[in-house]
Structures are given as structure tokens and as C-alpha cells.
């Protein structure tokens, strides 16, 4: 399982564009390589109206044991193990938020 964290912005013309300024996405992706994990995540973002601003962290391999002391993250890991992917979005409004970018 790979973990990658991205900063995103809504793609122009997407349903999110007027409502969301941006987001950080924590992604768990079951893939055979870092490149494949990144490719799957980018496809998910494109299909759901997001553009990548930056890769904040990863990709790197993670194991279930890493999250034994954090039930919320363990749940996300387990969901990705079952479904192949799990994306957790932390969105902010379209107004400037400290150093966060706004599309």
C-alpha cells in the first residue's frame, strides 16, 4: 500500500470550482509501484474535478501496523486494502486561508 499526500485545487469548470478553494488529499493506494500509485491517484483527481498543485508527501510504502495506534487512519488503510484506494479530502473555502492557495 502506498501513501501520498497532495495539495489540490478545483479544476476550472468543475462543480467544486465555486464552492472550494482547495484541498489536501491523503491517499492510500494499493499499487505495484510508486509510479502506479501516483498514476491511479491522478486519474481519480481528474475524474472528480481536481488539479494537483503539489505533492506534499510520498509516495511511500506503508504497512497496516503503522496505524495500530491511530484508529481513524487504520480505518482508511483498511478501506484502501478492501477497495484498492481511499482518498481523504480536507477542503477549505474559496477565500484565502493563511498560506493556502486559492484557485
ABEGO torsion letter per residue (X at the ends): XBBBBBBBBBBBGBAAAAABAEBBBBBBBBBABAAAAAAAAAAAAAAAGBBBABBABOBBBBBAAAAAABAAAAAAAAAAAAAGBBBBBBBBBABBBEABBBX
